[in-house]
Amino acid sequence: MQEPLRLRRATARDVPAIVAMLADDVLGRRREDASPQALARYLQAYADIDSDPRQLLAVAERAGTVVGCLQLTFIPGLSHQGAWRGQIESVRVSSSERGSGVGRAMLSWAIGQCRERGCTVVQLTTDKSRADARRFYESLGFTASHEGMKLAL
């Protein structure tokens, strides 16, 4: 029998495991640095996220091992009659747990967190090259209703 999954706010101790998951795919290998020399930058980013009440960096753990992560941002807005939005970013599941339901559990938990904070919409982006991720998000009810754009600075 598999150990139960636990979802919780990330701690600084989780940062190396989170970075390893971010770096463990084709896109992440190009933009992340899981070396010990880069850890200080990630720990500073973690401290900035953790000190912001509109941010929630979360992990999924099984048997004491971090097996998934995501970041939630709660965004106030004027449109839609002053509605709040939940933005989900950096969703990753460790390669050993992919296909086991960890992603579905994490997204369900994240949507619940957004509901608790009074959000009226939950949004996320996914790279166009991630066809499997898009199918996964669509299976959860997300729709590709907008075209996202980015400008690298």
C-alpha positions as CSV (number, residue, x, y, z in Angstrom):
1,M,0.0,0.0,0.0
2,Q,1.3,3.4,-1.0
3,E,2.0,6.0,1.7
4,P,-0.6,8.9,1.8
5,L,0.2,12.2,0.0
6,R,0.5,15.3,2.2
7,L,0.2,18.8,0.8
8,R,1.7,21.7,2.7
9,R,3.4,25.1,2.6
10,A,7.0,24.7,1.5
11,T,9.9,25.4,3.9
12,A,13.5,26.4,3.1
13,R,14.5,22.8,3.6
14,D,12.4,21.9,0.6
15,V,14.1,24.3,-1.8
16,P,16.8,21.8,-3.1
17,A,14.1,19.2,-3.9
18,I,11.9,21.9,-5.6
19,V,14.8,23.1,-7.7
20,A,15.6,19.6,-8.7
21,M,12.1,19.0,-10.0
22,L,12.1,22.4,-11.8
23,A,15.3,21.3,-13.6
24,D,14.1,17.8,-14.4
25,D,12.6,18.3,-17.8
26,V,13.6,19.5,-21.3
27,L,12.7,23.2,-20.6
28,G,13.9,23.3,-17.0
29,R,17.4,21.9,-17.9
30,R,17.9,25.1,-20.0
31,R,16.8,27.6,-17.4
32,E,17.4,26.1,-13.9
33,D,20.7,25.4,-12.0
34,A,20.4,22.6,-9.4
35,S,24.1,22.9,-8.4
36,P,25.0,23.7,-4.8
37,Q,26.6,27.0,-6.0
38,A,23.2,28.3,-7.2
39,L,21.3,27.4,-4.0
40,A,21.7,30.9,-2.4
41,R,19.8,32.5,-5.2
42,Y,16.9,30.0,-4.8
43,L,16.9,30.4,-1.0
44,Q,16.6,34.2,-1.4
45,A,13.7,33.7,-3.9
46,Y,12.1,31.4,-1.4
47,A,12.4,34.0,1.4
48,D,10.8,36.6,-0.8
49,I,7.9,34.3,-1.7
50,D,7.4,33.1,1.8
51,S,7.3,36.6,3.2
52,D,4.6,37.7,0.8
53,P,1.1,37.0,2.1
54,R,-0.2,36.8,-1.5
55,Q,2.2,33.9,-2.4
56,L,2.0,30.3,-1.4
57,L,4.8,27.9,-2.4
58,A,3.5,24.4,-1.7
59,V,4.9,20.9,-1.9
60,A,3.4,17.4,-2.0
61,E,5.3,14.9,0.1
62,R,5.0,11.1,0.4
63,A,6.8,9.3,3.2
64,G,8.8,12.4,4.0
65,T,10.0,12.9,0.4
66,V,9.0,15.9,-1.6
67,V,7.3,14.5,-4.8
68,G,5.6,17.6,-6.2
69,C,5.4,21.4,-6.0
70,L,3.5,24.4,-7.2
71,Q,3.3,28.1,-6.5
72,L,0.0,30.0,-6.0
73,T,-0.3,33.8,-6.4
74,F,-3.5,35.5,-5.2
75,I,-4.1,38.6,-7.4
76,P,-6.6,41.3,-6.6
77,G,-8.2,43.0,-9.6
78,L,-10.7,45.7,-10.6
79,S,-12.2,43.8,-13.5
80,H,-15.0,41.3,-12.9
81,Q,-16.3,43.5,-10.1
82,G,-13.2,43.5,-8.1
83,A,-12.6,39.8,-8.3
84,W,-9.5,38.0,-7.0
85,R,-7.7,35.5,-9.2
86,G,-5.6,32.5,-8.3
87,Q,-2.5,32.1,-10.5
88,I,-0.9,28.6,-10.5
89,E,2.7,28.4,-11.6
90,S,5.7,26.0,-11.5
91,V,3.7,22.8,-11.2
92,R,6.0,19.9,-11.1
93,V,5.8,16.2,-10.1
94,S,8.9,14.1,-9.6
95,S,9.6,11.7,-12.4
96,S,9.1,8.7,-10.0
97,E,5.5,9.8,-9.2
98,R,4.2,11.0,-12.6
99,G,1.0,9.3,-13.5
100,S,0.2,8.4,-9.9
101,G,-2.4,11.1,-9.2
102,V,0.0,13.5,-7.5
103,G,-0.6,16.3,-10.0
104,R,-4.4,15.9,-9.8
105,A,-4.3,16.0,-6.0
106,M,-2.1,19.1,-6.0
107,L,-4.3,21.0,-8.5
108,S,-7.4,20.0,-6.6
109,W,-5.8,21.3,-3.4
110,A,-4.6,24.5,-5.1
111,I,-8.1,25.2,-6.4
112,G,-9.4,24.7,-2.9
113,Q,-6.9,27.2,-1.6
114,C,-8.1,29.7,-4.2
115,R,-11.7,29.1,-3.2
116,E,-10.8,29.7,0.5
117,R,-9.2,33.0,-0.4
118,G,-12.3,34.1,-2.3
119,C,-10.9,33.8,-5.8
120,T,-13.5,33.7,-8.6
121,V,-11.2,32.3,-11.2
122,V,-8.1,30.2,-11.2
123,Q,-5.7,30.6,-14.1
124,L,-2.4,29.0,-15.2
125,T,-0.1,29.0,-18.2
126,T,1.7,26.1,-19.7
127,D,4.4,26.1,-22.4
128,K,2.9,25.3,-25.9
129,S,5.4,22.5,-26.2
130,R,3.9,20.7,-23.2
131,A,1.0,18.8,-24.9
132,D,0.6,16.3,-22.1
133,A,0.3,19.1,-19.5
134,R,-2.3,20.8,-21.6
135,R,-4.4,17.6,-21.8
136,F,-4.0,17.2,-18.1
137,Y,-5.2,20.7,-17.3
138,E,-8.1,20.4,-19.7
139,S,-9.1,17.1,-17.9
140,L,-9.4,19.2,-14.8
141,G,-11.8,21.7,-16.5
142,F,-9.3,24.4,-17.5
143,T,-9.9,25.9,-20.9
144,A,-7.5,27.6,-23.3
145,S,-9.6,30.7,-23.4
146,H,-6.8,33.3,-23.8
147,E,-3.5,33.5,-25.7
148,G,-0.7,34.3,-23.3
149,M,2.3,36.4,-24.3
150,K,5.7,37.1,-22.6
151,L,8.5,39.5,-23.0
152,A,11.9,38.4,-21.7
153,L,13.8,41.3,-20.0
